[in-house]
Amino acid sequence: MAQEISVPHFDTHIHARVGEVMETILPEAAKRMCGGCAEPNTRNPTLGTRHILTCDDAENYVGDMDNVAPGRMWCTSIYLTPRTSFHEVSGAFEQGLISHVKGYPPHGTTFADESVPPEMLLDINSGPGKLLCGLAERGIPYKSHGEVVAMNGKFVHPQRREGLWYRDVQPRIDDLYRSRGLRQIHAHITSSEAASYMECNGNPDSCVCEITGHHLIDDWSLQYDGGFLLPDNHWLPVSKDEVNTESLRALLRARYSFVHAGSDMAGHDTKRKYAAKAFGGGYTYHCSLELYVQVLDELDVLDFAQDFLYGNAKRFHGTLVPHNPEPFRLVREDWTVNERTKYGGGEMTPFGYDDDLKKRRVFTWKLVV
């Protein structure tokens, strides 16, 4: 049984936030990755909305990340809205500022109010439809948060949203856009439907998926503590049952070259997480790499770590991912999170922390800093 491992890591899906929050969380994330792709739906209550929509937006945001956590290769993405410009996207991609264009379900996650609804996305003559055709022609990836949030004027239950996407929407994306050569990234998949789709359609150069550590480590049971809900374990997409979770783990056991480590690390102020309308997002900046290694160890596929954590992303994203980066060393050692994370305006609660010492999650691999 391995007692230590050294492995490079590039995270294909992070939320770097802005301002004081970025200054707190991004250096912690940088201890565990040689770089990462930051998503575009970010906001600061004091600065207002700062969605990444233009080449200048992307340049400024990457510059902020470089200033806060230098020595890593950061890139971002442009947010797909009805007004997103292909000219801006193409310019940002040419300059190596973005890795993809990101599509969210409207009102389906945090700060996704400007997103494109499925009916517009599937209209090839709409602005977003023409944009996706341009992405296909240029080879710029489209990353989908694959959920259908509303149907027939009603919100769809969070447990059903991803399955509906892969039943009703994704086949039409394949017909309209992937048939034209669109490269697609399937963000943070959580369901058997998504896993089955990837097994049939996955391709390391044109159709890849991301899986988070928090969706792999446990099923939906981690959302509950007896009769109580645990807001710190509320993220979107939500965790599914053990059958769906096992389908994700099966993708790791199969060692597919189209599977990427994209942690979807997302920090929220504890007061907002514990509010009546709890924000969705998992704070894993302190344990993203450790979670992945723990899961790989539990599945007896530590030999897949190099490809899953780095090599598959390098193949797909090319020069955005560092060449031959310094590996990170982890040792087999139990540890727990024993305090919340303070930042200028408040505090955030890391994944695994509990006020009750006995209920704190035990991590089994520890980063050697």
RODO-2510 file (C-alpha; in nm, 4 decimals, decimal comma):
residues 369
     n   res          X          Y          Z
     1     m     0,0000     0,0000     0,0000
     2     a     0,1450     0,3345    -0,1077
     3     q     0,2387     0,5660     0,1779
     4     e     0,3108     0,8708    -0,0352
     5     i     0,2519     0,9992    -0,3862
     6     s     0,3962     1,2799    -0,5980
     7     v     0,1745     1,4017    -0,8777
     8     p     0,1220     1,7181    -1,0864
     9     h    -0,2211     1,8772    -1,0720
    10     f    -0,4056     2,1236    -1,2940
    11     d    -0,7624     2,2040    -1,1883
    12     t    -0,9933     2,2570    -1,4867
    13     h    -1,2783     2,4146    -1,2877
    14     i    -1,2311     2,6598    -1,0032
    15     h    -1,4146     2,9650    -0,8716
    16     a    -1,1540     3,2250    -0,7792
    17     r    -1,4010     3,4956    -0,6677
    18     v    -1,2851     3,8599    -0,6396
    19     g    -1,1439     4,1041    -0,3862
    20     e    -1,0823     3,9958    -0,0284
    21     v    -1,2270     3,6510    -0,0899
    22     m    -0,9868     3,5856    -0,3794
    23     e    -0,6962     3,7083    -0,1678
    24     t    -0,7856     3,4490     0,0955
    25     i    -0,8784     3,1428    -0,1073
    26     l    -0,6648     3,1513    -0,4219
    27     p    -0,3250     3,1245    -0,2451
    28     e    -0,4613     2,8216    -0,0593
    29     a    -0,5731     2,6646    -0,3873
    30     a    -0,2370     2,7440    -0,5484
    31     k    -0,0603     2,5216    -0,2955
    32     r    -0,2303     2,2260    -0,4667
    33     m    -0,2246     2,3059    -0,8391
    34     c     0,0111     2,4291    -1,1084
    35     g    -0,2751     2,6350    -1,2499
    36     g    -0,6452     2,6320    -1,3142
    37     c    -0,9416     2,7463    -1,5231
    38     a    -1,1599     2,9992    -1,3383
    39     e    -1,5279     3,0255    -1,4190
    40     p    -1,6967     3,3528    -1,5227
    41     n    -1,9987     3,3886    -1,2916
    42     t    -1,8335     3,5704    -1,0040
    43     r    -1,9546     3,8576    -0,7913
    44     n    -1,8604     4,0710    -0,4957
    45     p    -2,1425     4,2327    -0,2943
    46     t    -1,9466     4,5587    -0,2618
    47     l    -1,8149     4,5704    -0,6196
    48     g    -2,1283     4,4549    -0,7963
    49     t    -2,1604     4,1870    -1,0625
    50     r    -1,8400     4,1044    -1,2491
    51     h    -1,9274     3,8429    -1,5048
    52     i    -1,6507     3,7745    -1,7587
    53     l    -1,8001     3,8823    -2,0917
    54     t    -1,5181     4,0404    -2,2933
    55     c    -1,1507     3,9981    -2,3744
    56     d    -1,0696     4,2914    -2,1446
    57     d    -1,2705     4,1314    -1,8637
    58     a    -1,0712     3,8094    -1,9071
    59     e    -0,7376     3,9918    -1,9189
    60     n    -0,8148     4,1879    -1,6036
    61     y    -0,9355     3,8811    -1,4171
    62     v    -0,6340     3,6686    -1,5103
    63     g    -0,4168     3,9615    -1,4066
    64     d    -0,5856     3,9704    -1,0667
    65     m    -0,5233     3,5979    -1,0197
    66     d    -0,1592     3,6341    -1,1229
    67     n    -0,1132     3,9141    -0,8702
    68     v    -0,2789     3,7241    -0,5855
    69     a    -0,1216     3,3836    -0,6567
    70     p     0,1851     3,4238    -0,8820
    71     g     0,3861     3,1362    -1,0224
    72     r     0,0846     2,9464    -1,1543
    73     m    -0,0813     2,9347    -1,4975
    74     w    -0,4305     3,0809    -1,4582
    75     c    -0,6907     3,1233    -1,7273
    76     t    -1,0597     3,2024    -1,7180
    77     s    -1,3690     3,1604    -1,9358
    78     i    -1,6289     3,3822    -2,0965
    79     y    -1,9894     3,3610    -1,9835
    80     l    -2,2441     3,2575    -2,2479
    81     t    -2,5286     3,5103    -2,2478
    82     p    -2,7651     3,6217    -2,5259
    83     r    -2,5215     3,9051    -2,6028
    84     t    -2,1854     3,7234    -2,5847
    85     s    -1,9653     3,8314    -2,8755
    86     f    -1,7703     3,5794    -3,0838
    87     h    -1,5191     3,8550    -3,1605
    88     e    -1,4479     3,8954    -2,7877
    89     v    -1,4344     3,5191    -2,7327
    90     s    -1,1989     3,4630    -3,0253
    91     g    -0,9679     3,7420    -2,9140
    92     a    -0,9466     3,6100    -2,5582
    93     f    -0,8820     3,2557    -2,6807
    94     e    -0,6092     3,3744    -2,9209
    95     q    -0,4332     3,5479    -2,6320
    96     g    -0,4462     3,2373    -2,4100
    97     l    -0,6725     3,4073    -2,1565
    98     i    -0,9664     3,1646    -2,1710
    99     s    -1,0024     2,7901    -2,2011
   100     h    -1,3702     2,7843    -2,3005
   101     v    -1,7066     2,9565    -2,3140
   102     k    -1,9278     2,8570    -2,0211
   103     g    -2,2999     2,7895    -2,0457
   104     y    -2,5135     2,7832    -1,7309
   105     p    -2,8814     2,7028    -1,6831
   106     p    -3,0717     3,0261    -1,6104
   107     h    -3,1169     3,0687    -1,2337
   108     g    -2,9755     2,7179    -1,1887
   109     t    -2,6697     2,8141    -0,9856
   110     t    -2,5064     3,1134    -0,8184
   111     f    -2,5027     3,4371    -1,0230
   112     a    -2,6390     3,2668    -1,3373
   113     d    -2,9204     3,5129    -1,4004
   114     e    -2,7921     3,6169    -1,7465
   115     s    -2,7714     3,2628    -1,8846
   116     v    -2,9138     3,1298    -2,2116
   117     p    -3,2260     2,9091    -2,1829
   118     p    -3,2234     2,5730    -2,3650
   119     e    -3,4723     2,6845    -2,6319
   120     m    -3,2422     2,9708    -2,7360
   121     l    -2,9325     2,7511    -2,7164
   122     l    -3,0968     2,5006    -2,9497
   123     d    -3,1954     2,7655    -3,2046
   124     i    -2,9019     2,7619    -3,4457
   125     n    -3,0103     3,1009    -3,5839
   126     s    -3,0129     3,2733    -3,2445
   127     g    -2,7165     3,4749    -3,1232
   128     p    -2,5927     3,1936    -2,8949
   129     g    -2,6568     2,9393    -3,1726
   130     k    -2,4423     3,1335    -3,4161
   131     l    -2,1778     3,1691    -3,1454
   132     l    -2,1629     2,7922    -3,0917
   133     c    -2,1228     2,7442    -3,4676
   134     g    -1,8308     2,9869    -3,4522
   135     l    -1,6797     2,7972    -3,1609
   136     a    -1,7050     2,4752    -3,3601
   137     e    -1,5301     2,6302    -3,6591
   138     r    -1,2544     2,7852    -3,4465
   139     g    -1,2017     2,4873    -3,2129
   140     i    -1,2892     2,6823    -2,8982
   141     p    -1,4470     2,4552    -2,6343
   142     y    -1,7971     2,5044    -2,4990
   143     k    -1,8422     2,3983    -2,1365
   144     s    -2,1949     2,3043    -2,0342
   145     h    -2,3402     2,3004    -1,6860
   146     g    -2,5810     2,0327    -1,8013
   147     e    -2,9078     2,0773    -1,6165
   148     v    -3,2634     2,1691    -1,7124
   149     v    -3,3853     2,3920    -1,4295
   150     a    -3,7350     2,4799    -1,5519
   151     m    -3,9914     2,2983    -1,7644
   152     n    -4,3463     2,4025    -1,8529
   153     g    -4,3213     2,7048    -1,6272
   154     k    -4,2190     2,5052    -1,3185
   155     f    -3,8848     2,4447    -1,1519
   156     v    -3,7499     2,0925    -1,1922
   157     h    -3,6379     1,9085    -0,8794
   158     p    -3,2574     1,9322    -0,8418
   159     q    -3,2264     1,5518    -0,8468
   160     r    -3,3841     1,5350    -1,1945
   161     r    -3,2239     1,8300    -1,3701
   162     e    -2,9112     1,6630    -1,5053
   163     g    -3,0942     1,3565    -1,6311
   164     l    -3,3310     1,5809    -1,8277
   165     w    -3,0390     1,7587    -1,9917
   166     y    -2,8895     1,4321    -2,1173
   167     r    -3,2271     1,3056    -2,2308
   168     d    -3,3716     1,6168    -2,3977
   169     v    -3,0996     1,8736    -2,4654
   170     q    -2,7626     1,7061    -2,5196
   171     p    -2,8739     1,4891    -2,8167
   172     r    -2,9858     1,8057    -2,9983
   173     i    -2,6557     1,9792    -2,9183
   174     d    -2,4839     1,6801    -3,0755
   175     d    -2,6975     1,7078    -3,3883
   176     l    -2,6690     2,0855    -3,4230
   177     y    -2,3188     2,1653    -3,3090
   178     r    -2,1018     1,8654    -3,2304
   179     s    -2,1741     1,7397    -3,5811
   180     r    -2,0014     2,0620    -3,6930
   181     g    -1,6967     1,9864    -3,4792
   182     l    -1,7846     2,1597    -3,1512
   183     r    -1,5488     2,0594    -2,8708
   184     q    -1,7503     2,0190    -2,5511
   185     i    -1,6615     1,9994    -2,1839
   186     h    -1,9258     1,8487    -1,9557
   187     a    -1,8825     2,0245    -1,6220
   188     h    -1,9036     1,8461    -1,2849
   189     i    -2,1167     1,5496    -1,3931
   190     t    -2,3106     1,3776    -1,1135
   191     s    -2,5533     1,1278    -1,2644
   192     s    -2,5708     0,7849    -1,4238
   193     e    -2,7217     0,9467    -1,7346
   194     a    -2,4186     1,1721    -1,7752
   195     a    -2,1759     0,8867    -1,7067
   196     s    -2,3483     0,6674    -1,9659
   197     y    -2,3355     0,9504    -2,2184
   198     m    -1,9625     0,9924    -2,1630
   199     e    -1,8960     0,6192    -2,1918
   200     c    -2,0610     0,6254    -2,5341
   201     n    -1,9366     0,9624    -2,6608
   202     g    -1,6267     1,0568    -2,4630
   203     n    -1,3222     1,1561    -2,6638
   204     p    -1,0006     1,2935    -2,5106
   205     d    -0,9707     1,5636    -2,7777
   206     s    -1,3293     1,6692    -2,8393
   207     c    -1,5721     1,5500    -2,5691
   208     v    -1,4506     1,5459    -2,2091
   209     c    -1,6064     1,5620    -1,8646
   210     e    -1,5094     1,6902    -1,5224
   211     i    -1,5803     1,5234    -1,1885
   212     t    -1,5432     1,6943    -0,8525
   213     g    -1,3921     1,5399    -0,5425
   214     h    -1,6977     1,6138    -0,3314
   215     h    -1,9256     1,4281    -0,5744
   216     l    -1,6902     1,1281    -0,5697
   217     i    -1,6167     1,0999    -0,1990
   218     d    -1,9719     1,0271    -0,0857
   219     d    -2,3340     1,0143    -0,2007
   220     w    -2,6226     1,2387    -0,0951
   221     s    -2,6022     1,1149     0,2637
   222     l    -2,3406     1,3828     0,3360
   223     q    -2,6120     1,6462     0,3017
   224     y    -2,7831     1,5301     0,6184
   225     d    -2,7075     1,5082     0,9890
   226     g    -2,9908     1,3127     1,1410
   227     g    -3,2957     1,5316     1,0942
   228     f    -3,0923     1,8338     0,9877
   229     l    -2,9713     1,9624     0,6520
   230     l    -2,6049     2,0622     0,6272
   231     p    -2,5767     2,3804     0,4198
   232     d    -2,1980     2,3461     0,3903
   233     n    -2,2622     2,0349     0,1796
   234     h    -2,5178     2,2058    -0,0421
   235     w    -2,3731     2,2515    -0,3897
   236     l    -2,5008     2,2583    -0,7437
   237     p    -2,5416     2,0162    -0,9045
   238     v    -2,6554     1,8387    -0,5886
   239     s    -2,5081     1,5046    -0,4870
   240     k    -2,7121     1,2057    -0,6028
   241     d    -2,7803     0,8643    -0,4517
   242     e    -2,5303     0,5797    -0,4210
   243     v    -2,6191     0,4338    -0,7629
   244     n    -2,5389     0,7595    -0,9418
   245     t    -2,2280     0,8152    -0,7325
   246     e    -2,1016     0,4669    -0,8161
   247     s    -2,1430     0,5440    -1,1866
   248     l    -1,8984     0,8339    -1,1456
   249     r    -1,6489     0,6156    -0,9641
   250     a    -1,6753     0,3606    -1,2429
   251     l    -1,5370     0,6215    -1,4848
   252     l    -1,2251     0,6450    -1,2687
   253     r    -1,1920     0,2691    -1,2436
   254     a    -1,2030     0,2524    -1,6226
   255     r    -0,9199     0,5092    -1,6394
   256     y    -1,0803     0,6973    -1,9289
   257     s    -0,8634     0,9580    -2,0986
   258     f    -1,1590     1,1966    -2,1349
   259     v    -1,2152     1,2365    -1,7590
   260     h    -1,0718     1,5494    -1,5936
   261     a    -1,0328     1,6652    -1,2343
   262     g    -1,2387     1,9832    -1,2051
   263     s    -1,3050     2,0551    -0,8391
   264     d    -1,5665     2,3352    -0,8774
   265     m    -1,4265     2,4811    -0,5531
   266     a    -1,6587     2,7647    -0,4547
   267     g    -1,6338     2,9802    -0,1444
   268     h    -1,9327     3,1526     0,0166
   269     d    -1,9603     3,3525     0,3354
   270     t    -2,0907     3,1293     0,6148
   271     k    -2,3836     3,3615     0,6849
   272     r    -2,4960     3,3267     0,3222
   273     k    -2,4523     2,9495     0,3338
   274     y    -2,6600     2,9257     0,6516
   275     a    -2,9334     3,1634     0,5360
   276     a    -3,2922     3,0618     0,4625
   277     k    -3,1995     3,0632     0,0927
   278     a    -2,8629     2,8906     0,1179
   279     f    -2,6045     2,9583    -0,1518
   280     g    -2,4848     2,6481    -0,3378
   281     g    -2,1131     2,5747    -0,3500
   282     g    -1,8485     2,3538    -0,1924
   283     y    -1,5483     2,5139    -0,0199
   284     t    -1,2680     2,2692    -0,1097
   285     y    -0,9759     2,5074    -0,1656
   286     h    -0,7952     2,3465     0,1290
   287     c    -0,8479     1,9837     0,0267
   288     s    -0,9159     1,9541    -0,3472
   289     l    -0,6077     1,7494    -0,4306
   290     e    -0,6275     1,5497    -0,1087
   291     l    -0,9893     1,4507    -0,1822
   292     y    -0,9006     1,3272    -0,5293
   293     v    -0,6071     1,1205    -0,4067
   294     q    -0,8198     0,9743    -0,1274
   295     v    -1,0863     0,8630    -0,3752
   296     l    -0,8299     0,7188    -0,6180
   297     d    -0,6743     0,5298    -0,3284
   298     e    -1,0113     0,3939    -0,2137
   299     l    -1,0820     0,2749    -0,5694
   300     d    -0,7331     0,1213    -0,6007
   301     v    -0,6490     0,3351    -0,9055
   302     l    -0,3662     0,5552    -0,7795
   303     d    -0,1894     0,4677    -1,1041
   304     f    -0,4521     0,6853    -1,2786
   305     a    -0,3590     0,9938    -1,0735
   306     q    -0,1073     1,1386    -1,3226
   307     d    -0,3540     1,1290    -1,6125
   308     f    -0,6670     1,2221    -1,4185
   309     l    -0,5118     1,5119    -1,2291
   310     y    -0,2928     1,6507    -1,5047
   311     g    -0,2285     1,4566    -1,8253
   312     n    -0,5831     1,4460    -1,9624
   313     a    -0,6205     1,8222    -1,9132
   314     k    -0,2821     1,8833    -2,0762
   315     r    -0,3898     1,6869    -2,3822
   316     f    -0,7205     1,8744    -2,4170
   317     h    -0,6179     2,2285    -2,3177
   318     g    -0,2661     2,2248    -2,4609
   319     t    -0,0512     2,5286    -2,3877
   320     l    -0,2892     2,6592    -2,1198
   321     v    -0,1600     2,3784    -1,8959
   322     p     0,2049     2,4002    -1,7830
   323     h     0,4517     2,1598    -1,9403
   324     n     0,6273     1,9251    -1,6970
   325     p     0,5299     2,1125    -1,3775
   326     e     0,6699     2,0388    -1,0345
   327     p     0,4653     1,7581    -0,8727
   328     f     0,2898     1,7909    -0,5381
   329     r     0,3794     1,5455    -0,2631
   330     l     0,1156     1,3873    -0,0413
   331     v     0,1582     1,1384     0,2410
   332     r    -0,0873     0,8973     0,3965
   333     e    -0,1845     1,0751     0,7182
   334     d    -0,5185     1,1402     0,8887
   335     w    -0,6157     1,5030     0,9514
   336     t    -0,9204     1,7187     1,0131
   337     v    -1,0222     2,0798     0,9556
   338     n    -1,0371     2,2492     1,2942
   339     e    -1,1425     2,6060     1,2201
   340     r    -1,3321     2,8241     0,9769
   341     t    -1,1484     3,0420     0,7273
   342     k    -1,1394     3,4131     0,8074
   343     y    -1,1341     3,6811     0,5406
   344     g    -1,1664     4,0599     0,5554
   345     g    -1,5430     4,0726     0,5633
   346     g    -1,6323     3,7567     0,7534
   347     e    -1,5664     3,3835     0,7479
   348     m    -1,6206     3,0780     0,5293
   349     t    -1,6653     2,7159     0,6353
   350     p    -1,4319     2,4639     0,4693
   351     f    -1,5593     2,1233     0,3594
   352     g    -1,5125     1,8734     0,6415
   353     y    -1,5412     2,1191     0,9289
   354     d    -1,8071     2,0789     1,1983
   355     d    -1,8518     2,2617     1,5261
   356     d    -1,8768     1,9159     1,6824
   357     l    -1,5233     1,7749     1,6966
   358     k    -1,6538     1,4182     1,6607
   359     k    -1,8314     1,4998     1,3334
   360     r    -1,5363     1,6492     1,1496
   361     r    -1,4446     1,4606     0,8341
   362     v    -1,1215     1,2628     0,8507
   363     f    -0,9055     1,3114     0,5424
   364     t    -0,6569     1,0295     0,4843
   365     w    -0,3999     1,1987     0,2579
   366     k    -0,2133     1,5167     0,3538
   367     l    -0,0294     1,7662     0,1365
   368     v     0,3374     1,8160     0,2243
   369     v     0,3939     2,1927     0,2015
***
